[in-house]
Amino acid sequence: MGFAFAFLGIIALIVLFPYIRCFFKRLKCARKIKKLCRQKGYRISKTHKLWFLGNKYDKKCDLHVETENEVFSIKLFGMPRRLSILILKENGEFFIRSYIALISSYSSFLSPINSKPKQLPVYDFKFGYRNEWDSKTQRHILLINPISMETRRQPHHGGEIVISSGDFVNGMEIYSLPRLLEDMENAQ
């Protein structure tokens, strides 16, 4: 009986590992953003109590960070596995490319597996927005945390283009946490 519970526990841990990883990465993200805002005197406006657990399918913005001249409206987008690629299509869809290793006695290679394309919600970056921010520059940020191995953009016609933090896709700036913290630190 003890073996069965141990076996089920191991299976549950394997299945839940991506979610556990995401939870702890998001806690770390929240601590870093709060620390920077305290140091610089920025104001954080959370749009809901558990903002750091933002869901990529929820259309509402997760938080706003107000600096002297800018407002960072941030939506969190989590990747389940580090060794995957996020592809954002110009028609508003996204899909995740994972890899599976195929090993034989003579060789091995990685085979890509694409998920079904899913519609990326049109995020409401004005949710929780204050009227006094109208005089400031608003920046729409899609913060990918936890991050994937690579992020790409796929135009209507053509191949995939690797993008980096700070690039615009579908009206949003795509950021990783280190780059966002750097930009916020240098914001006026």
Number of C-alpha atoms within 10 A of each C-alpha: 6 7 8 9 10 11 12 12 12 12 12 11 13 10 11 11 14 15 15 13 14 19 17 12 18 20 12 14 18 14 13 15 17 16 13 15 19 12 9 15 12 19 15 17 16 16 15 14 8 9 18 21 18 21 15 18 14 16 16 22 27 25 23 26 19 22 21 12 12 18 24 20 24 26 28 24 20 21 20 18 18 14 13 20 22 21 22 25 21 14 12 14 16 21 17 21 16 18 15 10 10 10 10 8 5 5 7 10 11 11 11 13 12 15 11 11 14 14 14 18 14 13 19 16 23 13 15 17 18 10 7 7 14 11 10 13 14 18 17 22 23 26 22 20 22 23 23 18 13 15 21 18 21 18 13 10 7 7 10 15 13 13 17 16 17 16 12 16 17 15 13 18 18 23 26 18 17 12 15 21 17 11 13 21 15 9 15 10
